[in-house]
Amino acid sequence: MSTHAAYRLRVAQGFLQEAEQDVQAQRWRACTSHAQLAVENALKAVIALFTVPPKTHNPARVLATLLQQRQIPPKWQDLVEGLMQQSQVLGPEVHIQTDYGDELHGLTPWELFDEQDASEALEVARRVVHIARQMVESLQGDDDEA
């Protein structure tokens, strides 16, 4: 298994754990932010299975390029497409909003996100991190057999 994939998966799991703590503490903005970072790093873990992930807040675009260039084996393509679709909910625009708010409308990050937003973000992060973990572990098993 790619050492970088394992690293990114650990980062994703750390942010997911923080999102879980944030929702318990009713920190909706922080939960959404940490969920977004969990998803971002989970996608980078998947990217690292196939190539070096670039520094980006939009790893779904990188996965789309890898799919287009047929760098992802056919047996993983549907799963990767599903990850990309789920991750759109927590794309780079959410990263910006959790840090800067909505300057045009004068809303701070804390005014933008409520309990429902946080709960939905956390659920997406749980699913994406789970799938990324399965892929990393499965491909690790493939490497061990080689």
Phi, psi and omega in degrees: 000146176298128176299323180291324177297316179296319178299310181297325177294319177297320177297314179300316180294325177295315178293325177296318178298318178295322177297320177299316179294320181297318181293325177295325180271004180060036175262085189294316179296314181296319178299314181296318179298312181292325176296318179298317180291327175297315179296314181303314182286329175296317178295322178294329175297318178294316178302318183295343175290339186241334181196174177284122181287133177283165175282111182202153172263006180231066182292341177299324178295322178294317178299320178299319178295317179298320177296314181299322181274004179057038178270353178255127181303146182308323183293344180256351188298315180297319180296317179295319177298321176296318177300316181298316181296313180296324185288343181300330179299328183240050181282190185298333179295327177291321177303315180294315182295323180290337178267321190243347182077203179242091185297325181300320181258004177070029180257128177285164178304326182287338178274343184278329190245133179240186184301318180296317177301314182296316180297317179294318179297318180296319179296317177298314181298318178302313182296313184294316179296320179299313180295318178299318179299316179300317180295314181298314181294321180294315180290332174296317178299320177298320180293322181294329181280339184286000000 
